[in-house]
């Protein structure tokens, strides 16, 4: 393999890092922090959406956001691992996500 090919194969696109990280694949040292940052961004977006839905008094939207994240985590073991390692899973709405995961049959930490 040419040196250029080795270098190019070393770097993954953000979409590739996200996809591999969500599946729980072992990421190279250079890509692991990128996935963790993307996962944290996803959880922060969830928190912002919850906050907005509370502000406008849309309980159905809150329920949908909680359930949606639980379903997303169920299908993405690497993302779920980051969820349980984060402070996001320990707050009130995080606990609701965890309860939804338990209902889906994935209550054990990944």
FENHUKA-V700971 format. One record per helix or strand of 2 or more residues. SS is the DSSP state (helix for helix, strand for strand). FROM is the first residue (numbers start at 1). TO is the last residue. If there is no record, write none. Layout:
BEGIN
SS_FROM_TO, SS_FROM_TO
END
This chain:
BEGIN
helix_3_10, helix_14_23, helix_29_55, helix_59_74, helix_77_85, helix_87_90, helix_92_103
END
